[in-house]
Amino acid sequence: MPYFDEVLDCLEKNISKFRSDTNEEYDSVADGCQAAYDKCMRYFEVSSDLAVVATVMDPRFKLKYYESNDDARYPEIVTTMVENIARKLKLDQDENITSTVQQPDARYFVSFLQNSNCDPTAQTTMQQLQVYLADSLADRNINPLVWWKLNACLYPKLAEVAKVVLTIPATSAASERLFSGARLAMPWNRTRLSSSTLQAIMCLRYWLKLDPVAALNFEELCIAEENDE
């Protein structure tokens, strides 16, 4: 959600910039930016409560992002959603209390003593949420999933909630791109490709983007194995 605002601000600036330019060629660019802005606004208005919880579970923002909105609904939304997720995960049942215990990282032992008045595993999920929200914001450059992994010893139950909401893809673009790539790899005149062959083609295409040298070495290995057979 915070980055959504940054995208909207960027689009607004570009629309204003290209609309004010006397070069007519920029009109089409401004129209494209306007269309993107309108589409983003439609998605922004229908953003789910789960997106609110995901933003609050990001230790870099928490409730600070929503404080400027001066809307009392957001704390209530977070409380209700976290309670529901904790109930579904059965985090506050006695038999699950010891299952979430993790050995604290030595670097966070001092923070553990400062922020915990008792054993965190004895706290309910909502109690851990209150402690988490009262704590200071994390560094803006840290990966939120890495932060939760390192601080799971302080918030063992809340970390399970964060794992659920922060691993949900923000958009379906990645999966749609994958299906489109699969169709390009297996057009209608190549429909007899086996699933293993198609999987190898898709993996190689992805690996080539990440590490062309490693991908080519893997391709040479596959060719060598086929020749041996």
MOZIHU-V490841 format. One record per residue. N is the residue number from 1. OMEGA is omega in degrees with one decimal (* if undefined). Layout:
n: {N & N}
omega: {OMEGA & OMEGA}
This chain:
n: {1 & 2 & 3 & 4 & 5 & 6 & 7 & 8 & 9 & 10 & 11 & 12 & 13 & 14 & 15 & 16 & 17 & 18 & 19 & 20 & 21 & 22 & 23 & 24 & 25 & 26 & 27 & 28 & 29 & 30 & 31 & 32 & 33 & 34 & 35 & 36 & 37 & 38 & 39 & 40 & 41 & 42 & 43 & 44 & 45 & 46 & 47 & 48 & 49 & 50 & 51 & 52 & 53 & 54 & 55 & 56 & 57 & 58 & 59 & 60 & 61 & 62 & 63 & 64 & 65 & 66 & 67 & 68 & 69 & 70 & 71 & 72 & 73 & 74 & 75 & 76 & 77 & 78 & 79 & 80 & 81 & 82 & 83 & 84 & 85 & 86 & 87 & 88 & 89 & 90 & 91 & 92 & 93 & 94 & 95 & 96 & 97 & 98 & 99 & 100 & 101 & 102 & 103 & 104 & 105 & 106 & 107 & 108 & 109 & 110 & 111 & 112 & 113 & 114 & 115 & 116 & 117 & 118 & 119 & 120 & 121 & 122 & 123 & 124 & 125 & 126 & 127 & 128 & 129 & 130 & 131 & 132 & 133 & 134 & 135 & 136 & 137 & 138 & 139 & 140 & 141 & 142 & 143 & 144 & 145 & 146 & 147 & 148 & 149 & 150 & 151 & 152 & 153 & 154 & 155 & 156 & 157 & 158 & 159 & 160 & 161 & 162 & 163 & 164 & 165 & 166 & 167 & 168 & 169 & 170 & 171 & 172 & 173 & 174 & 175 & 176 & 177 & 178 & 179 & 180 & 181 & 182 & 183 & 184 & 185 & 186 & 187 & 188 & 189 & 190 & 191 & 192 & 193 & 194 & 195 & 196 & 197 & 198 & 199 & 200 & 201 & 202 & 203 & 204 & 205 & 206 & 207 & 208 & 209 & 210 & 211 & 212 & 213 & 214 & 215 & 216 & 217 & 218 & 219 & 220 & 221 & 222 & 223 & 224 & 225 & 226 & 227 & 228 & 229}
omega: {178.8 & -179.5 & 175.1 & 177.6 & -179.9 & 177.4 & 179.5 & 178.6 & 180.0 & 179.1 & 178.9 & -179.9 & -178.8 & 177.5 & 179.4 & -178.1 & -175.5 & 177.1 & -177.6 & -179.3 & -178.2 & 179.7 & -176.7 & -179.2 & -179.5 & -179.9 & -179.8 & 177.5 & 178.3 & 177.8 & 178.0 & 177.9 & 179.5 & 178.3 & 178.2 & 179.0 & -179.8 & 179.5 & 178.2 & -179.7 & 177.9 & 177.8 & -178.5 & -177.2 & -178.0 & 179.8 & -173.6 & 176.4 & 179.8 & 176.5 & 176.8 & 179.8 & 179.4 & 177.8 & -179.7 & 178.3 & 173.3 & -174.5 & 178.6 & -175.1 & -176.8 & -179.7 & -178.0 & -178.4 & -175.4 & -178.3 & -179.1 & -180.0 & 178.9 & -178.2 & -176.4 & -177.8 & -171.6 & 175.0 & 178.3 & 178.5 & -179.4 & -179.7 & -178.1 & -178.0 & 179.6 & 177.2 & -179.5 & -179.7 & 178.7 & 179.1 & 179.5 & 178.5 & -179.9 & -176.0 & -174.9 & 174.3 & -174.4 & -175.2 & -179.5 & -175.3 & -176.0 & -176.1 & -178.2 & -178.8 & 176.2 & 178.0 & -179.0 & 175.6 & -177.1 & -178.7 & -177.1 & -177.8 & 178.7 & 177.7 & 178.8 & -179.7 & -177.2 & -172.7 & -176.5 & 176.9 & 178.4 & 179.1 & -177.7 & -178.3 & 177.9 & 179.0 & 174.7 & 179.3 & -178.5 & 176.0 & 177.4 & 177.2 & 179.5 & 178.2 & -179.8 & -178.6 & 180.0 & -179.3 & -178.5 & 179.8 & 177.8 & 177.6 & -174.7 & -175.0 & -176.5 & 174.8 & -176.8 & 178.7 & 176.5 & 179.2 & -179.0 & 177.3 & -179.2 & -175.8 & 179.6 & 178.2 & 179.2 & -178.3 & -173.7 & -178.5 & 179.4 & 178.1 & 177.1 & 176.6 & 179.8 & 179.3 & -179.6 & -171.9 & -176.0 & 179.5 & 176.3 & 179.4 & -179.0 & 179.3 & 176.2 & -175.9 & -177.0 & 180.0 & 178.5 & 177.6 & 179.0 & 178.7 & 178.6 & 178.0 & 178.2 & 177.8 & 177.3 & 179.9 & -179.4 & 178.5 & -174.6 & 179.4 & 177.1 & -174.0 & -179.2 & 175.4 & 178.4 & -179.2 & 179.8 & 177.9 & 178.5 & 178.4 & 179.0 & 179.7 & -179.1 & 179.0 & 179.9 & 178.7 & -180.0 & -178.6 & 178.2 & 178.3 & -178.0 & -176.1 & -176.5 & -177.9 & -179.8 & -179.8 & 179.4 & 177.2 & 178.7 & 179.5 & 177.4 & 178.2 & 179.5 & 179.6 & 179.3 & 178.3 & 177.3 & 178.6 & 179.1 & 179.2 & *}
